[in-house]
Amino acid sequence: MTNRMLALPKVDLHLHLDGSVKPASLIDFAREIGERLPTEEIEGLLPYMQVEGECKSLIDYLNKFNFVGQFLHTPAALERAAYEVVEQASAQRCMYIEVRFAPQLHRKLGLTVEDAIHYVVRGLMQGERDFGVMSRCIAICLRGHSEELNREVIRAASLFLGKGIVAVDLAGAEAAFPPELYRDIFAMARERSLPVTIHAGEAAGASSVRAAVELLGAGRIGHGVRMREDDAVVELIMQKRIPLELCPVSNLQTKAVDSLASYPIREYFDLGIPVTVNTDNLTVSDTTITKEFELLQSSLGFSEEEIARIAMNGAEAAFLQGEEKQGLLDRFGGQLALWLSEIR
């Protein structure tokens, strides 16, 4: 099964840069800025970078980011981390990825927001050239940050729109900072023609998903697993055909769902909602996009035809525009048809 699912052409739309740093690279990043790590043994570093066993909550999960984030403040670190995410995606037969990060979290050594975006985009572009994976960036605004800090992100992202940036996002402690607090920020994004995806329905309920769509203009929802707590919100997402960026392994780890048996992807899929499958964080969650799709087949009973439909949903939900988007759809559809036609 592994080789079969590895061969599936894939898209990863919900992929955090700082959650996907390789431990060996983190050692180099720390040395570059003269910071000490608890250990320079890769196995010893993993407990600081990766969820092990039971994770108590989203907050517990997010603490892994705080550790890694201390060492991502130089041009070289940001560029290399981005490049290596493309390399990792290539090994899983991804054809397109969108890598997201919060530029305000990478400035302690003097980088501007524009600098941070520039170096991440540069790493992604070099990765695309070397590995053949189309790679774009999503800039994250953060819950709990001031309005001015988030406005800086919107302004900088708009400068890179069509030059590596494809959208903006809102992430962080969802339950403590509801979407309506950020109405003006995302009005500014829409004025600048920036597509919007919002983390919602992960640590907070269905009302968070509704507000993300109706108040913030979300064209996609990051996670959305808890929207089923309100049938009216499910209906809204279904009618508007808003893609969901589901991340099964991560959603289980953060307790967005109680168990795999209660994971709503089958329910959403059968309703015709355009669900997509993504990794969230390669290192923090110890996952790959291949593992995520294998889970659909081995534990959730999805057929190969249904898995192919979900994979195609990912390509269709990409924030690319115009000819670039059509080119991806044509190539991806062709590869998917070949995969389905192969002798099983």
C-alpha positions as CSV (number, residue, x, y, z in Angstrom):
1,M,0.0,0.0,0.0
2,T,2.8,2.4,0.8
3,N,4.3,2.4,-2.7
4,R,0.9,2.8,-4.2
5,M,0.0,5.8,-2.1
6,L,3.5,7.2,-2.5
7,A,2.9,7.2,-6.3
8,L,-0.3,9.2,-5.9
9,P,0.3,12.8,-7.3
10,K,-0.4,15.2,-4.4
11,V,-1.0,18.8,-3.4
12,D,-0.3,20.1,0.2
13,L,-2.1,23.4,0.8
14,H,-1.7,23.6,4.6
15,L,1.9,23.3,5.5
16,H,3.7,25.4,8.1
17,L,7.3,26.4,7.6
18,D,8.3,26.5,11.3
19,G,6.5,23.2,11.9
20,S,8.5,21.4,9.2
21,V,12.1,22.3,10.0
22,K,14.5,19.3,9.9
23,P,16.3,18.7,13.2
24,A,19.7,18.6,11.6
25,S,19.1,22.0,10.0
26,L,18.0,23.5,13.4
27,I,21.4,22.6,14.8
28,D,23.0,24.6,12.0
29,F,20.6,27.5,12.5
30,A,21.4,27.7,16.2
31,R,25.1,27.7,15.6
32,E,24.8,30.5,13.0
33,I,23.4,32.8,15.6
34,G,25.4,31.5,18.6
35,E,22.5,30.1,20.5
36,R,22.7,26.9,22.5
37,L,20.4,24.0,22.0
38,P,19.5,21.6,24.8
39,T,21.4,19.0,22.8
40,E,23.0,18.7,19.4
41,E,21.9,15.1,19.1
42,I,19.0,14.7,16.6
43,E,17.2,12.1,18.7
44,G,17.6,14.3,21.8
45,L,16.1,17.3,19.9
46,L,13.0,15.5,18.7
47,P,11.0,15.8,22.0
48,Y,11.4,19.6,21.7
49,M,10.3,19.7,18.1
50,Q,7.8,16.8,17.7
51,V,4.6,15.7,19.4
52,E,5.2,12.5,21.2
53,G,2.3,10.3,22.3
54,E,-0.6,12.1,23.9
55,C,-0.9,15.9,23.2
56,K,-3.1,17.7,25.7
57,S,-4.4,20.5,23.5
58,L,-3.7,22.9,20.7
59,I,-1.7,25.1,23.1
60,D,0.5,22.1,24.0
61,Y,1.0,21.5,20.3
62,L,1.9,25.1,19.5
63,N,4.7,25.1,22.1
64,K,6.8,23.1,19.7
65,F,6.7,26.1,17.3
66,N,7.9,28.4,20.1
67,F,11.0,26.3,20.5
68,V,11.9,26.1,16.8
69,G,11.0,29.7,16.2
70,Q,13.9,30.9,18.3
71,F,16.3,30.0,15.6
72,L,14.6,31.2,12.4
73,H,15.7,34.8,12.3
74,T,18.4,35.0,9.6
75,P,18.2,35.1,5.8
76,A,20.1,31.8,5.5
77,A,17.8,30.0,8.0
78,L,14.6,31.1,6.4
79,E,15.8,30.4,2.9
80,R,17.1,27.0,3.8
81,A,14.1,26.0,5.8
82,A,11.8,26.9,2.9
83,Y,14.0,25.1,0.4
84,E,14.0,21.9,2.5
85,V,10.3,21.9,2.8
86,V,10.1,21.7,-1.0
87,E,12.7,19.0,-1.0
88,Q,10.6,17.0,1.5
89,A,7.4,17.5,-0.5
90,S,9.2,16.3,-3.6
91,A,10.0,13.0,-1.9
92,Q,6.3,12.5,-1.4
93,R,5.4,13.2,-5.1
94,C,3.8,16.5,-4.4
95,M,3.2,18.5,-7.5
96,Y,2.2,21.8,-5.8
97,I,2.5,23.1,-2.2
98,E,1.6,26.3,-0.4
99,V,3.9,27.0,2.6
100,R,2.7,29.3,5.2
101,F,4.5,31.3,7.9
102,A,4.1,34.3,10.1
103,P,6.8,36.9,9.1
104,Q,6.4,38.9,12.4
105,L,7.8,35.9,14.3
106,H,11.2,36.0,12.5
107,R,12.4,39.5,13.2
108,K,14.5,39.5,16.4
109,L,17.8,40.0,14.5
110,G,16.6,42.9,12.5
111,L,14.7,41.5,9.5
112,T,11.7,43.5,8.2
113,V,8.5,41.8,7.3
114,E,9.3,42.2,3.7
115,D,12.8,40.7,4.3
116,A,11.3,37.6,5.9
117,I,8.9,37.1,3.0
118,H,11.6,37.7,0.5
119,Y,13.9,35.0,1.9
120,V,11.2,32.4,2.3
121,V,10.0,33.0,-1.2
122,R,13.6,32.8,-2.5
123,G,14.0,29.4,-0.8
124,L,10.7,28.1,-2.3
125,M,11.6,29.3,-5.8
126,Q,15.0,27.6,-5.6
127,G,13.3,24.5,-4.4
128,E,10.9,24.6,-7.2
129,R,13.8,24.9,-9.7
130,D,15.7,22.0,-8.2
131,F,12.9,19.6,-7.4
132,G,10.1,20.5,-9.8
133,V,7.4,21.1,-7.2
134,M,5.5,24.3,-7.8
135,S,5.8,26.2,-4.5
136,R,4.0,29.3,-3.2
137,C,3.8,31.1,0.1
138,I,1.0,32.2,2.4
139,A,1.7,35.0,4.9
140,I,0.1,34.6,8.3
141,C,-1.4,37.3,10.5
142,L,-1.5,36.2,14.1
143,R,-4.3,36.2,16.7
144,G,-3.1,38.2,19.7
145,H,-0.9,40.5,17.6
146,S,-1.7,44.2,17.5
147,E,-3.6,45.6,14.5
148,E,-0.5,47.4,13.3
149,L,1.6,44.3,13.3
150,N,-1.0,42.5,11.3
151,R,-1.5,45.4,8.9
152,E,2.3,45.3,8.2
153,V,1.9,41.7,7.1
154,I,-1.0,42.5,4.8
155,R,0.9,45.5,3.3
156,A,4.1,43.3,2.7
157,A,2.1,40.4,1.4
158,S,0.4,42.6,-1.2
159,L,3.8,43.6,-2.5
160,F,4.6,40.0,-3.2
161,L,1.2,39.0,-4.6
162,G,1.9,37.1,-7.8
163,K,5.6,37.1,-7.0
164,G,5.6,34.1,-4.6
165,I,2.7,35.0,-2.2
166,V,-0.7,33.7,-3.1
167,A,-2.8,34.4,0.0
168,V,-2.9,35.5,3.7
169,D,-4.0,33.6,6.7
170,L,-5.0,34.1,10.4
171,A,-3.6,31.6,12.9
172,G,-2.9,31.3,16.6
173,A,-5.1,30.7,19.7
174,E,-8.4,30.5,18.0
175,A,-10.6,30.1,21.1
176,A,-9.1,33.2,22.8
177,F,-9.2,35.4,19.7
178,P,-12.4,35.0,17.6
179,P,-12.4,36.0,13.9
180,E,-14.5,39.1,14.4
181,L,-11.6,40.8,16.1
182,Y,-9.8,40.8,12.7
183,R,-12.6,42.1,10.4
184,D,-10.7,45.3,9.5
185,I,-7.4,43.5,8.9
186,F,-9.0,41.1,6.3
187,A,-11.1,43.9,4.8
188,M,-7.7,45.5,4.0
189,A,-6.5,42.1,2.5
190,R,-9.5,42.0,0.2
191,E,-9.1,45.6,-0.8
192,R,-5.6,44.6,-2.0
193,S,-6.9,41.5,-3.9
194,L,-5.2,39.1,-1.5
195,P,-7.0,35.7,-1.3
196,V,-7.8,34.6,2.3
197,T,-7.7,31.4,4.2
198,I,-8.5,31.3,8.0
199,H,-7.7,28.8,10.7
200,A,-11.1,28.1,12.1
201,G,-13.2,25.2,13.5
202,E,-10.1,23.6,15.1
203,A,-9.9,24.9,18.7
204,A,-13.2,26.7,18.5
205,G,-16.6,25.7,17.2
206,A,-18.8,26.2,14.2
207,S,-19.4,29.9,14.9
208,S,-15.7,30.5,14.2
209,V,-16.1,29.0,10.7
210,R,-19.1,31.1,10.0
211,A,-17.4,34.3,11.1
212,A,-14.3,33.4,9.0
213,V,-16.4,33.2,5.9
214,E,-19.0,35.9,6.5
215,L,-16.8,38.5,8.2
216,L,-13.3,37.8,7.0
217,G,-14.0,36.7,3.5
218,A,-12.3,33.3,3.8
219,G,-12.1,31.5,0.4
220,R,-10.8,28.4,2.2
221,I,-10.9,27.2,5.8
222,G,-7.9,25.8,7.6
223,H,-9.2,22.7,9.4
224,G,-13.0,23.3,9.9
225,V,-13.4,19.9,11.7
226,R,-15.7,21.3,14.3
227,M,-18.1,23.1,11.9
228,R,-20.4,20.0,12.1
229,E,-21.5,21.3,15.6
230,D,-23.9,23.5,13.6
231,D,-25.8,22.1,10.6
232,A,-26.4,25.6,9.3
233,V,-22.7,26.2,9.1
234,V,-22.2,22.9,7.3
235,E,-24.9,24.0,4.9
236,L,-23.2,27.4,4.4
237,I,-19.8,25.7,3.5
238,M,-21.6,23.2,1.3
239,Q,-23.6,25.9,-0.6
240,K,-20.5,28.2,-1.1
241,R,-18.3,25.2,-1.9
242,I,-15.6,26.4,0.3
243,P,-12.6,24.0,0.4
244,L,-11.5,22.7,3.8
245,E,-7.8,22.2,4.5
246,L,-8.1,19.0,6.7
247,C,-5.0,17.7,8.4
248,P,-6.0,14.3,9.9
249,V,-2.9,13.5,12.0
250,S,-2.6,17.0,13.4
251,N,-6.3,17.3,14.0
252,L,-6.1,14.1,16.2
253,Q,-3.0,15.4,18.0
254,T,-4.6,18.7,18.9
255,K,-7.8,17.2,20.1
256,A,-9.9,18.9,17.4
257,V,-11.5,15.5,17.3
258,D,-11.7,12.8,20.0
259,S,-10.7,9.9,17.8
260,L,-10.2,8.7,14.2
261,A,-13.6,7.1,14.4
262,S,-15.2,10.5,14.9
263,Y,-13.1,12.3,12.2
264,P,-15.7,14.1,9.9
265,I,-13.9,13.8,6.6
266,R,-16.3,11.1,5.3
267,E,-19.3,13.0,6.4
268,Y,-18.1,16.2,4.7
269,F,-17.0,14.3,1.5
270,D,-20.3,12.6,1.1
271,L,-22.0,16.0,1.4
272,G,-20.0,17.2,-1.6
273,I,-17.9,19.6,0.4
274,P,-14.5,20.0,-1.3
275,V,-12.3,18.5,1.3
276,T,-8.5,18.5,0.9
277,V,-5.9,16.5,2.8
278,N,-2.7,18.2,4.1
279,T,0.1,17.7,6.6
280,D,0.0,20.9,8.7
281,N,3.5,20.3,10.1
282,L,5.9,17.7,8.8
283,T,8.2,17.7,11.9
284,V,5.9,18.6,14.7
285,S,3.3,16.0,13.7
286,D,5.9,13.5,12.4
287,T,3.9,13.0,9.2
288,T,4.1,13.1,5.5
289,I,1.3,13.7,2.9
290,T,1.6,10.0,1.9
291,K,0.9,9.0,5.5
292,E,-2.2,11.3,5.6
293,F,-3.6,9.7,2.4
294,E,-2.7,6.2,3.7
295,L,-4.8,6.9,6.8
296,L,-7.8,7.6,4.5
297,Q,-7.5,4.3,2.9
298,S,-6.4,2.0,5.8
299,S,-8.5,3.5,8.6
300,L,-11.3,5.5,7.1
301,G,-12.4,3.3,4.2
302,F,-11.8,5.6,1.3
303,S,-11.5,3.9,-2.1
304,E,-8.8,4.8,-4.6
305,E,-11.3,6.7,-6.7
306,E,-12.4,8.7,-3.7
307,I,-8.8,9.4,-2.7
308,A,-8.1,10.6,-6.3
309,R,-11.1,13.0,-6.0
310,I,-9.7,14.4,-2.7
311,A,-6.3,14.8,-4.3
312,M,-7.9,16.7,-7.2
313,N,-9.8,18.9,-4.8
314,G,-6.4,20.0,-3.6
315,A,-5.3,21.1,-7.0
316,E,-8.7,22.8,-7.7
317,A,-8.4,24.7,-4.4
318,A,-4.9,26.0,-5.0
319,F,-4.7,29.8,-4.8
320,L,-2.9,30.0,-8.1
321,Q,-4.5,32.3,-10.8
322,G,-5.1,32.2,-14.5
323,E,-2.8,30.2,-16.7
324,E,-0.7,29.0,-13.8
325,K,-3.8,27.5,-12.2
326,Q,-5.0,25.9,-15.5
327,G,-1.5,24.5,-16.1
328,L,-1.4,22.9,-12.7
329,L,-4.9,21.4,-13.2
330,D,-4.0,20.0,-16.6
331,R,-0.8,18.4,-15.4
332,F,-2.3,17.2,-12.1
333,G,-5.4,15.7,-13.8
334,G,-3.2,13.9,-16.3
335,Q,-1.0,12.4,-13.6
336,L,-4.0,11.4,-11.5
337,A,-5.6,9.6,-14.5
338,L,-2.4,7.7,-15.1
339,W,-2.3,6.7,-11.4
340,L,-5.9,5.4,-11.5
341,S,-5.3,3.5,-14.7
342,E,-2.2,1.6,-13.4
343,I,-2.6,-2.1,-12.6
344,R,-3.4,-2.4,-8.9
